[in-house]
Amino acid sequence: MHRCVFIIFSLILLCLETATANQLAAVGGGDDKCFEKEKDGLLHFKSLLQDPSDRLSTWTAEQDNCCQWSGVTCNNQTSHVTDLDLMSFGLVGEISHSLVNLTYLNRLDLSFNSFHGTIPAIIGSLTQLRCLLLGENNLNGTIPRSIGPLTELWYLDLSSNSLYGTIPPEFGNLTNLQLLLLSNVGRCRVENLEWLSPLSHLEVLEMDGISLAKTNHWGDVILSLPKLLLLSLSGCELSQVIYPYSSKIINSSSSMESLHLRNNSLTSSMYHWLLPLTSNKLRSLSLTHNMLDGIPKYLGNLCGLEDLYFDNNFAVVTFPDFLNNLSGCTSLSLQWLSASNNQFTGSLPDEIKKFTSLTDLYLSENQLKGTISKNLWELPKLQNLDLSGNSLQGFPSSDNMPNHSDIKYIALSSCKLGPRFPKWIQTFKNLTYLDIANSGISDTIPLEFWDTWPSQLTFLNLSSNNITGKVPDLSSNFDSYSEIDLSSNSFDGPITNVSSTVRLLNLSRNKFTAGISFLCQGVHGFLFIIDLSHNSLSGQLPDCLWHFKELKVLNLEHNNLSGRLPASVASMINLEALDLYKNDFSEEFPLSVKNCTSLKSLNLGANKFSGNLPVWIGESLSGLYVLTLRSNNFSGSIPLQLCQLASLQILDLSVNHFHGSIPSCLSNLTIMVQQRVSQLQNLDRGISLGRYSYNVDHVMIQWQGVEREFVRSNMVLLRSIDLSSNNLTGEIPYQITNLDELIALNLSKNALFGKIPCNISEMKNLLTLDLSRNKFSGEIPSSMSQMTWLNYLDVSDNSLSGRIPSSTQLQSFDHSRYEGNLGLCGPPLTKQCPGDEESGIQHIIGESEGEGIDELDVWFYIGGAIGFTIGFWIACGALLLNRRGRFAFFMFLDSFEDWVYVKVVVFIANFQKRRT
């Protein structure tokens, strides 16, 4: 257990002692009724709340003894309510003022709920409170000063709310306080920390996210707290503090054991004020997410330091130098070193052998190269090792590998392990986590590898190599809730047995064949993600999916699966992404999908589905943001209910047999109209399971005439409608131009007619517009010259006429994008418009008349240029040399600029008033 967690946990246990004692005292005393006043206060408190989990079901007027209500504890001798513990009850609402009735309350825990509104000022009347826990809610407003009189309080938690204003200086009255948790309290600020000085019993102080930018001498206050064990000031803008101390601190008496200074934009100049806060008592130090380029030598002399976090800095130093600065007595005590996502260079040196207490070493995503010292594998206590994202090599052979019984976690992705399979890994008999993805392996896996860790592995990642051969039985090596990723290799043959307790199975981009009946072994329903895409699997999807109620992703794209979707698909009520692209599934739109109401992405493209689109898509699947049905045999009209999909970002119905008109209600697709953050940014579309993150979002669409795959990084802003290659008729509804956030619109290869909407330029974010191979007539709207973002346009093979509007964009497209319109003329077409020939002759005549330039004119231009140059430098020289003149000139320029700005604003305002 980490030191900081241990400290907080120990103190929380103290807070629970009073409640536990009261509960034990209350055993056998259930006949005593609580006071009517306190019961009424609790009932009124409940009346303002929503209780979706029905955790307060025992709180009724008919139940006389409120001491027996859930979350309520009374004193056995007095029958007064002393403890109200509603942590994680799922309650929603405001905190009632009726709590004032609970005058004997010692402990109030409302944390981890959804309370909103303000903290009632009457909380200050509960003067017997010792523990007040309101963290992890949605409380807003200011922190009431009335908390000041709660002098018995020794545990106060207001963290993770939406409060604002200053931290009340009345907190200085809480002289018995031992734990003060204000992390992420909201938009609060601190003007000075003097109120902390009287809190001589304070042991834990967390103020993450509160700006201390204007709080000079904060270090003096911290050093004045004699019992402070844990200090967390992450994200407090400490880099902006000019004077951390009032004077130079010579001797430090810091008692701190844990110090967290993450995310403060600190540079290495901070090390001079960090020194007084450190001592041999310090056990945990976090400096992650700063701008540090190394560490000072004095950190290597902290003989009690056990955990050092240095991730996400700008450390452009060699790792041997970094390690050398820790090589004092710290090397004997250090157990946890995390320095991932830096810019360390060099290799893992022999000096690593000095760190004999090291259990965890995390150096991923650096620039380490060269060989790894064999001393690393001889560290006696090493359990977890992460060197992934480096270019290290020189791993030992099986014969030279020491017997390591403690190593449980190895992550070496992107290291140079290949081309032979690293058999030495099998010497780690207690391994539970193995990641050797993208490590240059081009080999088969020895059969004994699969039997090395029976029922033990929780994570195996061999992806992005070139491993060949067949995969044997996967049912014996893995523990419950395990994750298997063998994707992007060259495994072949059938998939046989898979552990029934696996929760992630990624076998995509291999050469697996045969059917997928092995899915029927998943009787425990642990699976969250199944990705079998890009293989050569065949047969039907087995009708045994009843147990997959927790499944979120089913990706079977790019296989040879056929038949209809089984009825058991309806049991996957938590399914968010269903991808069947490029298979041979057939029959009508699967009715079983109707029950998958959590779907966000549905891709049935490139199959043989047929029939009409059901109207329930827009009703039952209201959360869809991707709907891809391209290249099927769907027919009928486009149902109006699709317009109810307000979050839809990608609609692809191309290459089908739809007929009728384009629904004008497509303008109801809210995400394509409103200028707001995409759903893809609001939702975490990468599903994280432990340390593994699976990217859910990817889709194939026709983009500017080419099929292209979009993944999450470029799907965030993508909003696309593709109705091409159907039998649609009628005009383009003018309402579609309201989709001003649309990026791509493809209506090509239909039978649409009429004019291109004259206000199409209102679609100002359009990058791609394809109207080719229809029956459009009339002129290209002149307003299209204003579509400056447009980088792909195709209106070929229509009946358009008139001059192509002049603009930088429209003339830059290839002439083939306009061909097939007999009436079109003007650049980039070679066909001239009527009247162009005459104006062209006049232009030539004008040019010939201007060819003879008089010699006097030449000297006129030369003289003018010389005069401008001399005058310009005289003026600039005067401003540079004359300080007072320069000051007066720029003062005049600023005043003149302000005068012009005011005059223009007033003129525009008056003009708008006259118009209205």
Summary of the structure (lengths in Angstrom):
residues: 916
radius of gyration: 35.6
end to end distance: 69.4
largest distance: 118.7
contacts: 3006
relative contact order: 0.03
helix: 27%
strand: 23%
